[in-house]
Amino acid sequence: MTNPDLGEDPQAYVDSLTYTDDDPPALPPTATELEQSMVATSLKWSPEMRRRVRDVSAAYGITPSMLIRQYIEQGLAAEQPDRMISLSDAFRALSNLRPTG
């Protein structure tokens, strides 16, 4: 696909585009496919924490496992030593800011 000339009519350019299904782009894995590729791990937590995780994950429309993985990934990313400032320090500083508006 080439970029249209600056003087070309945009609608004419759009109309000239053709699409084929010969080589469709790869789709990202489904939630089920992601879950099937994971390793099961158990942990102990309080009933209150379990309830909170379920409530938050339901609000986001994801499974509790997905939410826990996201939180773990964020925590691990916050610990990367090559950052100028750790993400955990940045989160802590931002959480102490007063709301605006």
C-alpha positions in Angstrom: 0.0 0.0 0.0 1.4 3.4 -0.9 0.5 6.7 0.7 -1.8 8.9 -1.3 -0.5 12.0 -3.1 -1.2 15.2 -1.3 -3.4 16.4 -4.1 -5.4 13.2 -4.5 -9.0 13.0 -3.4 -9.0 11.0 -0.1 -12.3 9.2 -0.9 -10.9 8.1 -4.3 -7.9 6.7 -2.5 -10.0 4.8 0.0 -12.2 3.5 -2.8 -9.1 2.2 -4.6 -7.9 0.1 -1.7 -8.4 -3.6 -2.0 -8.4 -6.2 0.7 -7.9 -9.9 0.6 -8.2 -12.8 3.0 -5.2 -14.6 1.5 -2.9 -13.9 4.4 -5.0 -12.6 7.3 -3.2 -11.1 10.3 -2.5 -13.3 13.3 -5.0 -12.6 16.0 -3.9 -12.3 19.6 -4.5 -15.4 21.8 -7.9 -15.7 23.4 -8.3 -15.7 27.2 -8.9 -19.4 27.1 -5.7 -20.0 25.1 -3.8 -17.8 27.6 -5.2 -19.7 30.6 -4.3 -23.1 29.0 -0.7 -22.0 28.6 -0.2 -21.1 32.3 1.3 -23.1 35.1 -1.0 -23.5 38.2 0.3 -22.2 41.5 -1.4 -22.1 44.9 -1.2 -19.4 47.5 -2.8 -18.8 50.9 -4.7 -15.6 51.5 -7.4 -14.2 53.7 -11.1 -14.5 52.8 -11.2 -10.7 52.7 -8.4 -10.5 50.2 -10.0 -13.2 48.1 -13.3 -11.2 48.1 -11.5 -8.0 47.1 -9.7 -9.7 44.2 -12.9 -11.2 43.0 -14.7 -7.8 43.2 -12.0 -5.9 41.4 -11.5 -8.5 38.7 -15.3 -8.6 38.1 -15.3 -4.8 37.8 -12.6 -5.0 35.1 -14.4 -8.0 33.4 -11.4 -10.3 33.8 -10.7 -13.4 35.8 -9.2 -13.2 39.3 -6.1 -15.1 37.9 -5.6 -12.5 35.2 -5.9 -9.7 37.7 -3.3 -11.4 40.0 -0.9 -11.9 37.1 -1.3 -8.2 36.1 -0.5 -7.1 39.7 2.5 -9.4 39.9 3.8 -8.2 36.5 3.4 -4.6 37.7 5.2 -5.4 41.0 8.1 -7.1 39.2 8.4 -4.2 36.7 8.6 -1.8 39.6 11.6 -3.7 40.9 13.7 -3.3 37.8 17.0 -1.8 39.0 17.9 0.0 35.7 15.1 2.6 36.1 16.0 6.1 37.1 13.2 5.9 39.7 11.5 2.7 40.8 7.9 2.4 39.8 7.0 1.6 43.4 8.4 4.9 44.5 6.5 6.7 41.6 3.3 5.0 42.6 3.8 5.9 46.2 4.5 9.5 45.3 1.5 9.8 43.0 -0.9 8.2 45.5 0.0 11.0 48.0 -1.0 13.8 45.6 -4.1 15.7 46.4 -7.0 15.4 43.8 -7.4 18.3 41.5 -10.7 19.8 40.3 
